Amino acid sequence: MNALRSYMVGNVLHRPLRTLITVVAVGIEVSLVVIIVGLTTGLLQESAKRIEGVGADLMLRPPASSFFQAFGAPMPVKIRDKLEEIPHVEAVAPVLTQFNTTGGMDLVYGIEFESFTAVSRGFVFLEGGPFEQPGDILVDDWYAAAKDLKAGDNLRVLENDFTVRGIVLHGKGSRLFAPIERLQELSGARDKATVFYIRLDDPKNIDSVSQEIRTLFPRYSLQPIREYMSMMTSSRLPGLDTFVNSMIALAVVVGVLVIFLSLYTTILERTREIGILKSLGMSNAGIVKLVLRESLLLCAVGAAIGVGLSYGAAYALKHMFPTITILITWGWLTRAALLAFLAGVLGAIYPAWLAARQDAIVALAYE
């Protein structure tokens, strides 16, 4: 047994460059799975936490709004007056959301500072302070770090220049906050809002308040924040789960092909050696086991490299893009490693069969 192990390790090290390329490719397979899942999971969880950080109990959106967030300004701000008349409603904050594509893809919240503060219990200012002029903007600390901003700097958003009036602690729904009147002016949506965040005097009253809101606005989309957060998983979002599974399948296919090519060329190079082993009495099953063990050894080393690559890639991406969140869990590291071993077994099946079916006499005569 020890001799076979030494033989197997010797074969792996016989072509060090090919072995290195194989294990690195397996490592990339593992890392690709972990990073793709980590990005999607991190995005969803971070988005959910920011919505929770607004401090609201309910969220009222227009009819047929998308799951993630309504955009544009389809609702009149005066709806707020009727919402505030409902018993147990403590505060209502109208918010106008716009996508900024200047220098990236960012969601901008247009807010009334007073009402948004009443719902969210206020910003934590790390630098600067509240709005002073219509052209002011607040940015969170992650965005400021990504763009190297400080209070008083100019920032171009929605094709317009804003002054960074303050830098706030992240986690209040968006990373960019501008006066709602300014965003209404820029989007041609005077006195309109995208979403209403509603805070209650006691979360226990959420059912009675929800019933009354649905009676007043039957066509609108009303959702408790807790329910919204529970749905922020890739399996609950149309298309996202399919994308993640497709990327995982692609990574496994790459792993299968890499292992297959490596072992296939190895078997061809070792035809004479296999003939010697068979002439010494090794069975076909023994040959298959030897090839499979070699494949699993390559996958084990590759999986270990993949774990290191995953953390390295996450660190590099976080350094380059401070606003993204990559959630790496041991659960998905384990699954990715198991997928790598599955790819190794699948990739080794034909080379193992090819080695086992060789005739010992023909193999010994192979040059």
C-alpha positions in Angstrom: 0.0 0.0 0.0 2.8 2.4 0.9 4.6 1.6 -2.3 1.4 2.4 -4.3 1.0 5.6 -2.5 4.6 6.6 -3.3 4.0 5.6 -6.9 0.9 7.7 -7.1 2.6 10.8 -5.5 5.6 10.2 -7.8 3.3 10.2 -10.9 1.7 13.5 -9.7 5.1 15.1 -9.3 6.6 13.7 -12.5 5.1 16.5 -14.5 5.1 19.4 -12.0 4.0 22.1 -14.4 1.0 20.1 -15.6 0.1 19.2 -12.0 0.4 22.8 -11.0 -1.9 23.9 -13.8 -4.4 21.2 -12.9 -4.6 22.0 -9.2 -4.8 25.7 -9.8 -7.6 25.1 -12.3 -9.5 23.1 -9.7 -8.8 25.9 -7.2 -10.2 28.4 -9.6 -13.3 26.2 -10.0 -13.8 26.2 -6.2 -13.1 29.9 -5.9 -15.6 30.7 -8.8 -18.4 28.9 -7.0 -17.7 30.5 -3.6 -17.3 34.0 -5.0 -20.4 33.9 -7.2 -22.5 32.6 -4.4 -20.8 35.0 -1.9 -21.5 38.0 -4.2 -25.2 37.2 -4.7 -25.8 36.3 -1.0 -23.8 39.3 0.2 -25.7 41.6 -2.1 -29.1 40.4 -1.0 -28.3 40.3 2.7 -26.6 43.8 2.6 -29.6 45.2 0.7 -32.0 43.7 3.2 -30.0 45.1 6.2 -30.0 48.6 4.6 -33.8 48.4 4.2 -34.1 47.2 7.8 -31.9 50.1 8.8 -34.4 52.6 7.6 -36.3 51.8 10.8 -39.7 51.4 9.2 -42.3 48.7 10.0 -44.1 48.9 6.7 -43.3 49.8 3.1 -45.9 51.1 0.7 -45.1 50.9 -3.0 -47.1 51.5 -6.2 -49.1 48.8 -7.9 -47.1 46.1 -9.8 -43.8 47.3 -8.4 -40.8 45.0 -8.7 -39.6 42.9 -5.8 -36.3 44.7 -5.3 -37.5 48.3 -5.4 -39.9 50.5 -7.2 -38.3 53.2 -9.4 -39.5 56.4 -10.8 -42.1 58.5 -9.1 -45.6 57.1 -9.6 -47.2 58.1 -6.2 -48.3 61.5 -5.1 -46.6 62.7 -1.9 -50.0 63.8 -0.5 -50.7 60.1 0.2 -48.6 60.7 3.3 -51.4 62.8 4.8 -53.9 59.9 4.7 -51.3 57.5 6.1 -50.5 59.8 9.0 -54.2 59.9 10.0 -54.3 56.1 10.6 -54.1 55.2 14.3 -50.8 53.9 15.5 -48.8 55.4 12.6 -46.0 57.3 14.2 -44.1 58.7 11.1 -44.3 58.4 7.4 -41.3 59.2 5.1 -41.8 59.6 1.3 -38.8 58.7 -0.7 -38.0 59.2 -4.3 -35.5 56.7 -5.7 -33.4 57.3 -8.8 -30.7 55.2 -10.4 -27.4 57.1 -10.9 -25.3 55.8 -13.8 -22.7 58.6 -13.6 -19.5 56.9 -12.6 -21.2 53.7 -11.6 -24.6 52.2 -10.7 -25.9 53.7 -7.5 -29.3 54.1 -6.0 -30.1 57.6 -4.8 -32.7 58.3 -2.2 -34.5 61.6 -2.4 -35.7 62.4 1.1 -37.3 64.9 3.4 -34.7 65.1 6.1 -37.2 65.6 8.9 -39.6 62.8 8.0 -36.8 60.4 7.1 -35.1 61.2 10.4 -38.4 60.6 12.3 -38.7 57.1 10.7 -35.1 56.1 10.8 -34.3 57.7 14.2 -31.7 59.9 12.4 -28.3 59.6 10.7 -25.1 59.1 12.5 -22.8 61.8 11.1 -19.2 60.9 10.8 -18.3 64.2 9.1 -20.3 67.3 8.1 -24.0 67.7 8.8 -27.6 67.8 7.3 -28.7 69.5 4.1 -28.2 73.2 3.8 -28.8 73.8 0.1 -30.9 72.1 -2.5 -27.7 71.0 -4.2 -26.4 69.1 -1.1 -26.0 65.4 -0.9 -25.2 63.0 1.9 -23.1 59.9 1.3 -22.4 56.9 3.5 -19.0 56.0 4.8 -18.6 53.0 2.4 -19.3 55.1 -0.6 -17.1 57.9 0.7 -14.2 55.4 1.1 -14.8 54.0 -2.4 -14.8 57.5 -4.0 -12.3 59.1 -1.6 -14.8 61.8 -0.6 -14.9 64.1 2.3 -17.4 66.8 3.4 -17.3 69.8 1.1 -16.2 67.9 -2.0 -18.1 68.0 -5.3 -19.8 64.9 -6.5 -21.5 64.4 -9.9 -24.7 62.5 -9.6 -27.6 62.1 -12.1 -25.5 64.3 -14.5 -25.6 67.2 -12.0 -23.1 68.5 -9.5 -23.8 68.1 -5.8 -21.9 69.2 -2.7 -21.1 66.5 -0.2 -22.6 68.1 2.9 -22.1 65.1 5.2 -20.8 61.6 5.5 -23.0 59.2 7.5 -22.8 55.7 8.9 -23.9 53.1 6.3 -27.1 51.1 6.7 -30.0 53.6 6.1 -31.5 52.2 2.8 -29.2 53.8 0.3 -25.7 55.1 0.0 -26.6 58.5 -1.5 -29.2 60.9 -0.1 -30.4 64.1 -1.7 -33.2 66.5 -0.9 -36.4 65.1 -2.4 -37.4 68.4 -4.0 -34.1 68.4 -5.9 -34.6 64.9 -7.3 -38.2 65.7 -8.1 -37.0 68.7 -10.1 -34.3 66.6 -12.0 -36.7 63.8 -12.8 -39.7 66.0 -13.7 -41.8 64.4 -10.9 -43.0 67.3 -8.8 -44.7 66.2 -5.6 -44.2 62.6 -6.4 -42.6 59.7 -4.5 -41.5 56.1 -5.2 -42.0 54.5 -1.8 -43.4 55.4 1.6 -41.6 54.1 4.7 -44.1 53.8 7.6 -43.1 53.6 11.3 -45.6 52.5 13.9 -45.8 53.3 17.6 -45.7 49.6 18.3 -44.9 46.7 15.9 -47.7 44.7 17.5 -50.2 47.0 15.6 -48.8 46.0 12.2 -51.8 43.8 11.3 -54.5 46.4 12.1 -52.6 49.2 10.4 -51.9 47.0 7.3 -55.6 46.2 7.0 -56.6 49.8 7.1 -53.9 50.8 4.6 -55.1 48.1 2.2 -58.6 49.3 2.5 -57.5 52.9 1.7 -55.1 51.9 -1.1 -56.3 48.4 -2.4 -54.2 48.4 -5.5 -50.9 49.4 -3.9 -48.2 47.0 -2.7 -47.9 47.0 1.1 -45.2 44.9 2.7 -43.9 44.5 6.2 -40.2 45.0 6.4 -39.7 41.7 8.2 -41.5 39.9 5.3 -39.4 41.7 2.8 -36.2 40.7 4.5 -37.2 37.0 4.7 -37.7 37.0 0.9 -34.2 38.3 0.2 -32.7 35.0 -1.0 -31.6 33.9 -4.4 -34.2 31.1 -4.5 -37.0 33.6 -4.0 -35.9 35.9 -6.8 -36.9 35.0 -10.4 -33.8 34.4 -12.5 -31.2 34.9 -9.9 -31.2 31.3 -8.6 -31.0 30.1 -12.2 -28.0 32.4 -12.8 -26.2 31.1 -9.7 -26.9 27.4 -10.6 -25.7 28.0 -14.2 -22.4 29.5 -13.0 -21.9 26.6 -10.6 -22.6 24.1 -13.4 -20.1 26.0 -15.6 -17.5 25.7 -12.9 -18.1 22.0 -12.5 -17.8 21.4 -16.3 -14.5 23.3 -16.3 -13.2 21.1 -13.5 -14.3 17.9 -15.3 -12.5 18.9 -18.5 -9.3 20.0 -16.7 -9.1 16.7 -14.7 -10.0 14.7 -17.8 -7.3 16.3 -20.0 -4.7 16.0 -17.2 -5.4 12.3 -16.5 -5.9 11.3 -20.1 -2.5 12.6 -21.2 -1.0 11.0 -18.0 -2.4 7.6 -18.9 -1.1 7.8 -22.5 2.4 8.7 -21.2 2.3 5.8 -18.6 1.1 3.0 -20.9 4.2 1.0 -20.4 4.1 1.5 -16.6 0.5 0.3 -16.5 1.5 -2.8 -18.5 4.2 -3.5 -15.9 1.7 -3.2 -13.0 -0.7 -5.5 -14.7 2.0 -8.0 -15.5 2.9 -8.0 -11.8 -0.7 -9.0 -11.0 -2.6 -5.7 -10.4 -6.2 -6.2 -11.4 -8.3 -3.9 -13.5 -10.1 -2.7 -10.4 -6.7 -1.8 -8.9 -5.7 0.2 -11.9 -9.0 2.1 -11.7 -8.6 2.8 -8.0 -5.1 4.1 -8.6 -6.2 6.6 -11.3 -9.2 7.7 -9.1 -6.9 8.2 -6.1 -4.6 10.3 -8.2 -7.5 12.4 -9.3 -8.8 12.8 -5.8 -5.3 13.8 -4.6 -5.2 16.6 -7.3 -8.7 17.7 -6.3 -7.8 17.8 -2.6 -4.8 20.0 -3.3 -6.9 22.1 -5.7 -9.7 22.5 -3.1 -7.2 23.8 -0.6 -5.8 26.3 -3.1 -9.4 27.2 -3.9 -10.2 28.2 -0.3 -7.1 30.4 -0.3 -8.1 31.9 -3.7 -11.6 32.6 -2.4 -10.4 34.7 0.5 -7.8 36.3 -1.6 -10.3 37.2 -4.3 -12.8 38.5 -1.8 -10.1 40.7 -0.2 -9.0 42.1 -3.5 -12.6 42.8 -4.7 -13.4 44.5 -1.4 -10.3 46.6 -1.7 -11.1 47.6 -5.3 -14.9 48.0 -4.7 -15.4 48.9 -1.0 -19.2 49.1 -1.4 -19.7 45.4 -2.3 -20.3 42.7 0.2 -19.0 39.1 -0.4 -20.3 36.6 2.1 -18.1 33.5 2.3 -19.4 30.7 4.5 -17.9 27.4 5.5 -21.1 25.8 4.2 -20.4 26.9 0.6 -16.7 26.3 0.9 -17.5 22.7 1.8 -20.0 22.4 -1.1 -17.6 23.9 -3.5 -14.9 21.4 -2.4 -17.4 18.5 -2.8 -18.2 19.8 -6.3 -14.5 19.8 -7.1 -14.2 16.1 -6.0 -17.3 15.3 -8.1 -15.6 16.9 -11.1 -12.5 14.9 -10.3 -14.3 11.6 -10.3 -16.3 12.4 -13.5 -13.1 13.6 -15.2 -11.2 10.5 -14.2 -13.8 7.9 -15.3 -12.7 7.6 -18.9 -9.0 7.8 -18.3 -9.4 5.1 -15.6 -11.4 2.9 -18.0 -8.8 3.5 -20.7 -6.0 2.4 -18.3 -7.8 -0.7 -17.1 -8.6 -2.1 -20.5 -5.0 -2.0 -21.7 -3.6 -5.4 -22.6 -0.5 -6.1 -20.5 1.6 -7.5 -23.4 0.7 -4.7 -25.8 1.4 -2.1 -23.0 4.8 -3.7 -22.3 5.7 -3.4 -26.0 4.6 0.3 -26.1 7.4 2.8 -26.9 
